[in-house]
Amino acid sequence: MIEYLKIKNLVLMDLCEAHFEGGLTIITGETGAGKTALTQGIHLILGERADSSLVRKGEDKAHIEASFDISRLPKVKELLIEYGIDYNEDDPLIISRELSKEGKSRAFINNQMATLSVLQTLGSHLVHMIGQHSYHELRSSDTQRDIIDLYGSVQEALKLYKQAFQNEKTAEKKLSQLLEELLQKERDFENVSDTLKELKEAHLKEGEEEELFETYSLYSKSQEIGEKSKEICRALSEGARPILKELSHFKNSCDHLSRIHTSFSEQSALLQEAIIALQEVDHGLQKAMNSLDHNPQTLLRMEERLSLYTKIKKKYGPSYQDWIDHQKSLEAKIDAWDLLDETIEKAEMDLKLAKDLLETLSNSLTKKREESARNLEKKLSDSIQELNMPDAVVHIEIKTTEKTLSGADHITFWLQANKGEKPSSLKDSTSGGELSRLLLAIKTTLAEKNNTPTIIFDEIDANVGGTTATLIGNKLLELSKHAQIFCITHFPQVAKKANLHLRVVKEDKGDRTVARLEKLGTKEKEIELLRMLGGEKASNI
C-alpha cells in the first residue's frame, strides 16, 4: 500500500506531503482546487508518460515521490529481483519521478534509474486507478472474461489451456512446413538428384585443378621445350663432352699437384664440381625430353578435366570446400526426403494429440467459467441492488466460439436495471450511472480475489445521485477492509465514511495561486462536510 506521497511543483501544488495508512481515505475540495494534481502525480509514479505543461509555472522541474509497503507482495519482489533493483525486506519501496520544463523525465526505484516500462509493470501490482470513465472498460468482452476468470480462480486452468493452445499452433506449423517440404521434394527431387550425381561423378579432388593447370601449361609448350632441349643436348654432345674429357684431364693433373702441395686441392675440388654440374645438366635435359608426352590425347584429356572444374566453379562456388559443402547439403536433403513420409505421419499424430488435449482443456475451462458465472451473477445482482438499484439483475452469457489464446468462450454481461425491462448488454446500451455502480459492485465482490493492495477511485460517483452516494460510501468502506482505498469525491455522503479525510485547498501566496493538502480532524471534517452539503449540518447526511 501507499505509505507516503510527496508532490512538488506539479500544476498548482508547490509542495504536498502526506502519510497514509490502510482503510478508506477520502480526498475532497472545491472544483479546480488541485485534486487532479494528486491523481496526475500518482499516474506519473505508475509510469505514465509525462507532459512538461504539468511543471508549475516559473519552476525548472517537478518532483513526485511515493513509498510503498511491499511486505505482502511477493510478485513485486520477484520483479525487483528480475530487474536487478536492490531492496531491503524491512524498508519500503521508493519510486520517484522528475519532470523538467523542457519535457525531460527521469524515473528512479530505490534511487536506481528505471525505465517507464519497468514502472508500469511494477505499478500494475501496486495501485489500481479507477476514474469516473473507467466503467467503459466493462463494455469490453475481454474485461468481462477477466472478471469471470478472477472470480472463479481459473488462472491455473487458463495457464494449462494457453500452453496447449501454443503447442497445437506449434504442431500445426511443423506439419505445414513438412507438407511444404513434400511439395518442394516433388518439385525439386529430379534437379537435386541430377546435381548430386554430377558432383559425385566428377570425382573432384582437392588441389587437382592447380596440378592439372601446371602440367597442362607445361604440356601445351612441349614442342618448344623439346626443340630447345635438343639444341642444348646437341651443344653438350658436340662441345661439352670434349670439355668434360679435358676437365677430367685437368682434374687428374691438379690431383697430382695437390699431392706435392695442398694449395692445389681446392682447384681440384672446383674442377670436380664443374664436371658433376655439366653431367647433371646433360642427364636432366635427357630425362625432361623423355618425360614429355607428345600424345595429343593426353593434352585433350587434361583440357576436358580443366573445363569440368571451370563448370563446377561457376555453378557451385570457387573453392573445393564450397563443392563439398554443397554436396553434403544435397545428400542431407535427400536423406531427409527419404524419411519425410514417416516424419509427416508422426507430425500428424502429434497434431492430433495436441488438438485432443486442447479440446479437453478447453471444455474444462468453459465449465469452470460457467460455474464462476452462475455464482458471480448472484453476487453482483445482490451487490448492485444495495446501490439503489433494488430490481437490478445481472446475467452472464457464455457462448462457444472459435478457440483463441484466451479460450473458446465469448462472454457477455447483461444488466436488467429495472423490473419489466429487457436486459441490455454492457457493450451496447447500459447508462454511465448504472455501469459506475456495477463497476463498484464488481470491485467489492472481487476484493478478496484481487491482489492489488491499493485502489484509487477518482470521482466514480459522478454519475449517481445523493441517495446512491450514501450506499456507495458504504460499499467503499466495506471494500477498504480488503484493500487500501482512496476516493476523490464531491459527495458528503461518501466523504462521511472516511477513516482519513484530506482536503485540497487553493489559496493565494503572494502573486501566485498554490494548492495544498490538509489532513482534517473531527472539527475540520464537520466543516468540510457542511460545505459539501451546502450549509446543512453534517449530522443530517
CORLIN-V688675 format. One record per backbone hydrogen bond with DSSP energy under -0.5 kcal/mol. CO is the residue of the C=O (numbers start at 1). NH is the residue of the N-H. E is the energy in kcal/mol with one decimal. If there is no record, write none. Layout:
# CORLIN-V688675
CO/NH/E  CO/NH/E
This chain:
# CORLIN-V688675
1/69/-2.7  3/20/-2.5  4/67/-2.0  5/18/-2.2  6/65/-2.7  7/16/-2.6  8/63/-2.4  9/11/-0.6  9/56/-2.3  10/13/-2.3  12/14/-0.6  12/515/-1.8  13/9/-0.5  13/10/-1.5  14/9/-0.6  16/7/-2.9  18/5/-2.4  23/25/-0.6  23/485/-2.6  24/26/-0.5  24/499/-2.8  24/500/-2.0  25/487/-2.2  26/502/-3.4  27/489/-1.7  28/504/-2.9  30/33/-2.1  34/37/-1.0  34/38/-0.7  35/38/-1.0  35/39/-1.2  36/40/-3.0  37/41/-2.4  38/42/-2.0  39/43/-2.6  40/44/-2.2  41/45/-1.9  42/46/-1.8  43/48/-2.4  44/47/-1.6  51/54/-2.3  52/55/-1.5  54/11/-3.6  56/59/-2.2  60/101/-2.4  62/99/-2.4  63/8/-2.7  64/97/-2.6  65/6/-3.0  66/95/-2.7  67/3/-2.9  67/4/-1.3  68/70/-0.7  68/93/-2.8  70/73/-2.0  73/77/-1.7  74/78/-2.3  75/79/-2.2  76/80/-2.3  77/81/-2.1  78/82/-2.5  79/83/-2.6  80/85/-2.9  81/84/-1.0  84/86/-0.5  88/91/-1.8  93/68/-2.6  93/95/-0.5  94/110/-3.4  95/66/-2.6  96/108/-2.6  97/64/-2.4  98/106/-2.2  99/62/-3.1  100/103/-1.8  104/100/-3.0  106/98/-2.6  107/114/-2.4  108/96/-2.4  109/112/-1.6  112/109/-2.9  114/107/-0.5  115/119/-1.9  116/120/-2.9  117/121/-2.1  118/122/-2.7  119/123/-3.3  120/124/-1.7  122/125/-1.8  123/126/-1.2  123/127/-2.5  125/453/-0.6  126/454/-0.8  127/129/-0.5  128/456/-2.7  130/458/-3.3  131/134/-1.7  133/136/-1.8  134/137/-2.1  135/138/-1.5  136/139/-1.6  137/140/-1.7  140/144/-2.2  141/145/-2.4  142/146/-2.4  143/147/-2.1  144/148/-1.9  145/149/-2.5  146/150/-2.6  147/151/-2.6  148/152/-2.4  149/153/-0.6  149/154/-2.0  150/153/-0.7  154/158/-2.7  155/159/-2.5  156/160/-2.2  157/161/-2.2  158/162/-2.9  159/163/-2.0  160/164/-2.2  161/165/-2.8  162/166/-2.5  163/167/-2.3  164/168/-2.4  165/169/-2.2  166/170/-2.4  167/171/-2.5  168/172/-2.7  169/173/-2.4  170/174/-2.3  171/175/-2.4  172/176/-2.4  173/177/-2.3  174/178/-2.1  175/179/-2.5  176/180/-2.1  177/181/-2.1  178/182/-2.1  179/183/-2.0  180/184/-2.3  181/185/-2.5  182/186/-2.2  183/187/-1.9  184/188/-3.1  185/189/-2.4  188/192/-3.0  189/193/-2.8  190/194/-2.5  191/195/-2.4  192/196/-2.6  193/197/-2.5  194/198/-2.4  195/199/-2.3  196/200/-2.5  197/201/-2.8  198/202/-1.0  199/204/-0.6  200/203/-1.3  205/208/-1.5  205/209/-0.5  207/211/-1.9  208/212/-3.0  209/213/-2.6  210/214/-2.1  211/215/-2.6  212/216/-3.4  213/217/-2.4  214/218/-1.6  215/219/-3.1  216/220/-2.9  218/221/-1.0  219/222/-1.7  221/225/-2.5  222/226/-3.1  223/227/-2.5  224/228/-2.3  225/229/-2.7  226/230/-2.8  227/231/-2.2  228/232/-2.2  229/233/-3.0  230/234/-3.2  231/235/-2.2  232/236/-2.8  233/237/-3.0  234/238/-2.9  235/239/-3.3  235/240/-1.1  236/241/-2.4  239/243/-1.4  240/244/-2.9  241/245/-2.0  242/246/-2.5  243/247/-3.3  244/248/-2.3  245/249/-1.7  246/250/-2.8  247/251/-2.6  248/252/-2.1  249/253/-1.9  250/254/-2.4  251/255/-2.7  252/256/-2.0  253/257/-2.3  254/258/-2.6  255/259/-1.0  256/259/-0.5  256/260/-0.7  257/260/-0.8  257/261/-3.1  261/264/-1.5  262/265/-1.9  264/268/-1.8  265/269/-2.2  266/270/-2.2  267/271/-2.2  268/272/-1.9  269/273/-2.1  270/274/-2.2  271/275/-2.2  272/276/-2.4  273/277/-2.7  274/278/-2.2  275/279/-2.0  276/280/-2.5  277/281/-2.2  278/282/-2.1  279/283/-2.6  280/284/-3.1  281/285/-2.3  282/286/-2.0  283/287/-2.4  284/288/-2.6  285/289/-2.4  286/290/-2.1  287/291/-2.0  288/292/-1.1  292/294/-0.8  295/298/-0.8  295/299/-1.2  296/300/-2.1  297/301/-2.5  298/302/-1.8  299/303/-2.1  300/304/-2.4  301/305/-2.1  302/306/-2.6  303/307/-2.2  304/308/-1.8  305/309/-1.9  306/310/-2.0  307/311/-2.0  308/312/-2.5  309/313/-2.4  310/314/-1.8  311/315/-1.7  312/316/-3.1  313/317/-1.6  319/323/-1.5  320/324/-2.3  321/325/-2.8  322/326/-2.2  323/327/-2.3  324/328/-2.6  325/329/-2.4  326/330/-2.2  327/331/-2.3  328/332/-2.6  329/333/-2.1  330/334/-2.5  331/335/-2.4  332/336/-2.4  333/337/-2.5  334/338/-2.1  335/339/-1.1  337/340/-1.0  339/343/-2.5  340/344/-2.9  341/345/-2.1  342/346/-1.9  343/347/-2.4  344/348/-2.5  345/349/-1.7  346/350/-2.6  347/351/-2.4  348/352/-2.1  349/353/-2.4  350/354/-2.4  351/355/-2.6  352/356/-2.6  353/357/-2.4  354/358/-2.4  355/359/-2.5  356/360/-2.1  357/361/-2.7  358/362/-2.6  359/363/-2.3  360/364/-2.1  361/365/-2.5  362/366/-2.5  363/367/-2.3  364/368/-2.1  365/369/-2.3  366/370/-2.7  367/371/-2.3  368/372/-2.5  369/373/-3.0  370/374/-2.2  371/375/-1.9  372/376/-2.7  373/377/-2.5  374/378/-1.2  375/379/-1.8  376/380/-3.1  377/381/-2.4  378/382/-2.3  379/383/-2.4  380/384/-2.9  381/385/-1.7  382/386/-1.0  384/387/-1.4  384/389/-0.6  385/388/-0.6  385/389/-0.6  389/392/-1.8  393/416/-3.0  395/397/-0.5  395/414/-3.5  397/412/-2.5  399/410/-3.4  404/407/-1.6  407/404/-2.3  408/401/-2.4  409/411/-0.6  410/399/-2.5  412/397/-3.1  413/426/-2.3  414/395/-2.7  415/417/-0.9  415/424/-2.1  416/393/-2.1  418/421/-1.7  424/415/-2.8  425/428/-1.0  425/429/-1.5  425/430/-0.7  431/435/-2.4  432/436/-2.5  433/437/-1.7  434/438/-2.2  435/439/-3.0  436/440/-2.0  437/441/-2.4  438/442/-2.7  439/443/-2.6  440/444/-2.4  441/445/-2.4  442/446/-2.6  444/447/-0.9  446/449/-1.2  446/450/-2.5  451/453/-0.5  453/484/-3.0  454/128/-2.5  455/457/-0.5  455/486/-2.5  456/130/-3.3  456/458/-0.6  457/459/-0.9  457/488/-2.9  458/132/-0.6  459/462/-1.5  461/464/-1.5  465/469/-1.8  466/470/-1.4  467/471/-1.2  468/472/-2.4  469/473/-2.6  470/474/-1.9  471/475/-2.1  472/476/-2.8  473/477/-2.2  474/478/-2.3  475/479/-2.7  476/480/-1.9  478/481/-1.3  479/482/-2.0  479/483/-1.1  480/23/-0.6  483/485/-0.6  484/455/-2.7  485/25/-3.3  486/457/-3.3  487/27/-2.7  487/489/-0.6  488/459/-2.2  490/492/-0.6  491/494/-0.6  491/495/-2.3  492/496/-2.4  494/497/-1.7  495/498/-1.9  500/26/-2.9  500/502/-0.5  501/520/-2.7  502/28/-2.4  503/505/-0.6  503/518/-3.2  505/516/-2.5  507/514/-3.1  509/512/-1.5  512/509/-3.8  512/514/-0.5  514/507/-2.9  515/14/-0.6  516/505/-2.8  518/503/-2.7  518/520/-0.6  521/525/-2.7  522/526/-1.9  523/527/-2.0  524/528/-2.4  525/529/-2.6  526/530/-2.1  527/531/-2.3  528/532/-2.5  529/533/-2.0  530/534/-1.2  530/535/-2.6  537/540/-1.8  538/541/-1.7
